[in-house]
Amino acid sequence: MSSGFSFATTYALGHVAKRYYGGGRTLSAAALKDAFRGVLGEAKGLQARYAGEIEARARTVDLPQLLAEVRK
């Protein structure tokens, strides 16, 4: 999986989750899918714009440090 694809899907999932939980968890499955598709399109545009920076950062990720931060 490419870092760009990971960025786009993570971005979209995060924004849709924010809408879902912010709206009192009332979105239907169809509304969630539609929201995801819409935000994914936006995310792909952002990914294309920042592809070089995303790839550069992905190459320098310190996994042990990242895991330590997640466990805090």
PLY file of the C-alpha trace (Angstrom):
ply
format ascii 1.0
element vertex 72
property float x
property float y
property float z
element edge 71
property int vertex1
property int vertex2
end_header
0.00 0.00 0.00
1.41 3.36 -0.92
1.81 6.17 1.56
-0.44 8.32 -0.65
-3.26 5.79 -0.54
-2.80 5.46 3.21
-2.97 9.23 3.57
-6.14 9.56 1.50
-8.06 6.77 3.21
-6.97 7.79 6.71
-7.90 11.41 6.01
-11.31 10.40 4.68
-12.03 7.98 7.54
-11.08 10.59 10.11
-13.32 13.26 8.63
-16.27 10.90 8.21
-15.85 9.65 11.79
-15.87 13.25 13.00
-19.14 13.86 11.14
-20.66 10.61 12.40
-19.82 11.12 16.07
-20.36 14.88 15.93
-23.84 14.29 14.54
-24.87 11.92 17.33
-24.16 8.71 15.38
-27.29 9.09 13.28
-25.91 8.68 9.74
-27.15 5.68 7.80
-24.79 3.27 6.09
-25.63 4.87 2.73
-24.95 8.36 4.09
-21.64 7.19 5.54
-20.60 5.71 2.19
-21.57 8.90 0.35
-19.69 11.04 2.86
-16.62 8.81 2.56
-16.65 8.99 -1.25
-16.91 12.77 -1.13
-14.14 13.26 1.38
-11.96 10.65 -0.34
-12.10 12.74 -3.51
-10.93 15.77 -1.53
-8.21 13.67 0.12
-6.92 12.41 -3.23
-6.56 16.01 -4.36
-4.61 16.83 -1.21
-2.50 13.71 -1.66
-1.58 14.74 -5.19
-0.67 18.21 -3.98
1.51 16.95 -1.10
2.76 13.65 -2.59
6.44 14.57 -2.38
6.22 15.65 1.25
4.14 12.59 2.21
6.68 10.24 0.61
9.63 12.03 2.21
8.06 11.83 5.66
7.08 8.18 5.17
10.74 7.30 4.50
11.89 8.90 7.75
9.30 7.48 10.17
10.95 6.12 13.30
8.62 3.21 14.10
9.83 2.59 17.67
9.36 6.28 18.48
5.94 6.32 16.82
4.83 3.26 18.81
6.05 4.87 22.02
3.95 7.97 21.24
0.87 5.88 20.47
1.20 3.97 23.75
1.25 7.15 25.85
0 1
1 2
2 3
3 4
4 5
5 6
6 7
7 8
8 9
9 10
10 11
11 12
12 13
13 14
14 15
15 16
16 17
17 18
18 19
19 20
20 21
21 22
22 23
23 24
24 25
25 26
26 27
27 28
28 29
29 30
30 31
31 32
32 33
33 34
34 35
35 36
36 37
37 38
38 39
39 40
40 41
41 42
42 43
43 44
44 45
45 46
46 47
47 48
48 49
49 50
50 51
51 52
52 53
53 54
54 55
55 56
56 57
57 58
58 59
59 60
60 61
61 62
62 63
63 64
64 65
65 66
66 67
67 68
68 69
69 70
70 71
